Structure formats: C-alpha cells, structure tokens
Amino acid sequence: MNAIRMRYRLVCLLLLMMLPGLTRSDTQAAPGVPDLQLPPAPSLGQFDEILERPLFSPSRSPDVDTGPAPDQATAEELKAQWQLTGILLVGSEFRALLQQRNGGLQRVLGTGMPLDDSWVLIAIEQNAVRLQAGDVEVQLVLREPRDTGPVQRRSDRIKNGSGSRASGMAPDQPPPKEVSNE
C-alpha cells in the first residue's frame, strides 16, 4: 500500500514538471513585476548584548554579580533549610520528597538529581537520604528526633501554672471544685 502511494506521488510530480509554463528557464522577472531583493543580513555581533540578557527573567536585565559565591553550603545550613518528608516508590524507582522548613518549596528527587546549586542526592535508603556537595556528605532522616528534654508530669505543670487547668488562675488559688448537675 505504501509503495503504491510513493509511485503515485512520483508520477504526479513528473506530470507537473512536464506541463508548459510551470518551469522557467529564464531568470528574469515577469513584465510588470518588480525585481525584489532582500536587504543584507546584519552581522551577528550586533546581537551579543541581547544574547547576554537572561531569557526567563521578567526584567530581562543582566544579572548583577554580588561578589564571589560561597564555597559550599554546610551540613547545618542544609538541615536547617530542608527536611525529608517522605520516600516514594514511583514505578520501580525510589524518590525522596524534600520540603523547605519554611514551607516554600517541595522537591521530588531521584538518585543523582540536584536539590539546589550545590547539593546532589546520592542515595535513598529505607528511612533516610544522603546528599553530597563536593566533599561534604549529609544524611537527612525521615523521622527526626523530637526535643529530648525531660518530660514534665501533668501534676508538676499544674503546680507551676503551665497546665491547662491552672493556666487562667493565680498560682495561690486552689483549683475549682466540680459540682454535679443533678
């Protein structure tokens, strides 16, 4: 079927070429039609300034260099800015769900994908991920430990005035008595 179409197109093309008046042997324009010429193309050097501007910036103004970039982010900065919120299974690959602590951004990353300009996800484990920036390697744990300070008993909180019952009363007042509704 495909070969028949190709032959048909070839025959039609040959017939069109044989029609008189469709092919021009002379290069002069027809009488009454002006000879049109394109203006010369400008040199590419004229566009260097335009090409240096950022394409996806709303102002299209060149980036201002604020000085040398910091060498590398530290592990403390990474842990203070990002947290691991989940590990996903997408098809047969594991993905890490990372979220900024201020709630601004979320990223779903696979192994080898960059988190930002300096950190790259190098491994996804069962409850953690490892990121690397240069020679620095950091592990983010899925379930971060909570505050490990001593736990205050409820009776101690009521005595200190930080419990729910004593929060609105002065510390020297006894708690109100419960009265039945009968």
C-alpha positions as MATLAB code, in Angstrom:
seq = 'MNAIRMRYRLVCLLLLMMLPGLTRSDTQAAPGVPDLQLPPAPSLGQFDEILERPLFSPSRSPDVDTGPAPDQATAEELKAQWQLTGILLVGSEFRALLQQRNGGLQRVLGTGMPLDDSWVLIAIEQNAVRLQAGDVEVQLVLREPRDTGPVQRRSDRIKNGSGSRASGMAPDQPPPKEVSNE';
ca = [
       0.000    0.000    0.000;
       2.823    2.357    0.906;
       4.731    1.552   -2.305;
       1.646    2.360   -4.398;
       1.352    5.804   -2.794;
       5.018    6.539   -3.438;
       4.669    5.589   -7.119;
       1.525    7.689   -7.442;
       3.261   10.740   -5.971;
       6.263   10.259   -8.247;
       4.068   10.044  -11.377;
       2.132   13.163  -10.345;
       5.353   15.078   -9.793;
       6.698   14.081  -13.207;
       3.449   15.120  -14.911;
       3.513   18.505  -13.200;
       7.056   19.099  -14.369;
       6.091   18.358  -17.954;
       3.328   20.990  -18.053;
       4.397   24.091  -20.009;
       4.837   27.363  -18.124;
       5.470   25.828  -14.700;
       9.214   25.624  -15.129;
      11.167   28.759  -16.014;
      14.301   28.578  -17.996;
      14.964   32.317  -17.822;
      15.876   34.113  -14.619;
      14.283   37.473  -15.469;
      11.194   38.625  -13.650;
       7.889   38.680  -15.479;
       6.923   42.000  -17.083;
       5.201   44.318  -14.611;
       6.574   42.539  -11.529;
       9.337   44.441   -9.723;
      12.606   42.660   -9.019;
      12.612   42.171   -5.235;
      15.830   41.790   -3.265;
      16.316   41.073    0.415;
      18.393   43.592    2.363;
      21.797   42.346    3.541;
      21.700   40.461    6.842;
      23.148   42.304    9.853;
      26.277   40.902   11.478;
      25.773   38.555   14.424;
      27.998   40.748   16.590;
      25.152   43.258   16.856;
      23.104   40.750   18.858;
      25.708   39.927   21.537;
      24.173   42.339   24.051;
      20.724   40.810   23.566;
      22.041   37.250   23.893;
      23.736   38.078   27.205;
      20.440   39.007   28.862;
      18.631   36.275   30.826;
      15.813   34.787   28.790;
      13.376   33.881   31.586;
      13.797   36.947   33.777;
      10.824   39.332   33.777;
      13.051   42.410   33.550;
      15.465   40.849   31.028;
      18.188   42.938   32.679;
      21.615   41.326   33.101;
      22.295   39.605   36.404;
      24.172   41.719   38.882;
      27.200   39.926   40.262;
      27.085   40.349   44.037;
      30.587   39.051   44.531;
      32.111   35.631   44.816;
      29.702   32.796   45.508;
      30.066   30.970   48.821;
      32.322   27.945   48.561;
      29.873   25.276   49.621;
      26.856   25.022   51.822;
      27.425   23.418   55.158;
      25.584   20.443   56.554;
      23.991   22.602   59.262;
      22.600   25.008   56.666;
      21.129   22.131   54.671;
      19.489   20.578   57.724;
      18.171   23.965   58.837;
      16.648   24.681   55.424;
      15.380   21.276   54.164;
      13.676   18.281   55.729;
      12.939   14.832   54.356;
       9.155   14.401   54.416;
       8.737   11.128   52.553;
      10.192    8.353   50.446;
       8.088    7.331   47.464;
       8.100    4.365   45.117;
       7.455    5.553   41.553;
       7.320    2.571   39.219;
      10.388    0.614   40.257;
      12.426    3.635   41.415;
      12.569    5.272   44.825;
      12.100    9.037   45.082;
      12.728   11.349   48.013;
      10.245   14.071   48.929;
      12.067   17.063   50.413;
      10.400   20.219   51.693;
      11.790   23.534   52.821;
      11.199   24.098   56.501;
       9.562   27.463   55.837;
       7.080   25.647   53.564;
       8.185   27.443   50.407;
       9.298   24.642   48.096;
       8.899   20.912   47.673;
      11.133   18.715   45.568;
      10.721   15.107   44.431;
      14.202   13.794   43.642;
      15.674   10.566   42.370;
      19.225    9.388   42.878;
      21.687   11.685   41.107;
      19.309   14.659   40.889;
      20.348   18.084   42.271;
      18.498   19.629   45.203;
      19.967   23.068   44.560;
      23.138   24.558   43.122;
      25.448   22.630   45.447;
      23.666   19.559   46.893;
      23.048   16.351   44.899;
      21.041   13.355   46.123;
      23.408   10.382   46.058;
      21.445    7.641   47.857;
      17.918    6.833   49.031;
      17.733    4.434   51.949;
      14.764    2.986   53.836;
      14.353    5.897   56.295;
      16.974    8.397   55.135;
      18.661   10.025   52.167;
      22.263   11.068   51.621;
      23.182   14.292   49.873;
      26.604   15.438   48.750;
      28.158   18.826   47.978;
      31.794   18.493   46.972;
      33.490   16.525   49.736;
      30.703   17.088   52.282;
      28.115   14.343   52.719;
      24.937   14.743   54.806;
      22.250   12.285   55.837;
      18.681   13.515   56.304;
      16.500   11.201   58.367;
      12.804   10.712   57.610;
      11.709   10.846   61.246;
      13.739   13.456   63.058;
      14.019   13.020   66.822;
      11.885   15.387   68.850;
      13.084   17.520   71.715;
      14.833   15.184   74.135;
      14.449   17.423   77.186;
      12.956   15.996   80.401;
       9.225   15.341   80.261;
       7.243   17.249   82.848;
       4.427   15.399   84.549;
       0.930   16.884   84.436;
       0.784   17.400   88.177;
       4.041   19.391   88.008;
       2.645   21.537   85.183;
      -0.484   22.340   87.214;
       1.633   23.303   90.232;
       3.842   25.557   88.081;
       0.891   27.212   86.367;
       1.638   25.870   82.901;
      -1.053   23.169   82.888;
      -4.404   23.558   81.189;
      -6.437   23.772   84.423;
      -4.276   26.303   86.215;
      -3.331   28.483   83.274;
      -6.037   31.131   83.898;
      -5.730   31.217   87.726;
      -3.247   32.736   90.065;
      -0.765   30.191   91.469;
      -2.031   30.580   95.067;
      -5.704   29.821   94.248;
      -6.957   26.251   94.637;
      -8.468   24.582   91.578;
     -12.274   24.961   91.293;
     -14.439   22.221   92.750;
     -16.507   20.071   90.425;
     -20.266   20.203   91.091;
     -22.691   17.635   89.713;
     -25.620   18.814   87.577;
     -28.343   16.927   89.386;
];
